[in-house]
């Protein structure tokens, strides 16, 4: 049976029947502060410098560390990385750190998980410079239909989270426009489980949870070339 895929989470607890990509902040690993092992129980992880931390790292050291972690079999993606206009970190610096990590993802042959806060246009601008790997996922999408369309036309996958549980009309409209083969779901920092997100998503798309599970699992296998059986702790 196809497992649930939680494409981006900060939760440390395992969810039965799910494969999760747990986020590791490169800054925290670098400082060895309170980081739990990212790949217990067969889960995968992503590692990257979040734009919030772009001014709080030694870039060369952080990139070296990410490069090493990217070689581990349980490393599924570089992320979350991206841009954020809602924080005070210098925007040019954010972009520099983002671009460097996109290049590293290309070198490592890994997808990127992208954080974008009021920066979808900036993300597309960076995308134009051909530094993105072929698979890129904008996580926690809460934008409108038009924005979703622009990202999708440029090859993005869109991941939706807890917001689907209340799904205001503009988000619902954008969510329903995402083709099945470009869709992911996530828990991020939410209190709900990935099963709750799947249930809400299936309801909105008028499909069964099983159909959605099959589809997103197929997306995951295609995009990541990895199955649960391949993970080291399975
Ligand atoms: Zn996150």
Boltz pocket constraint, residues with backbone or C-beta under 6 A from the ligand:
constraints:
  - pocket:
      binder: B
      contacts: [[A, 8], [A, 9], [A, 10], [A, 23], [A, 80], [A, 188], [A, 189]]
      max_distance: 6.0
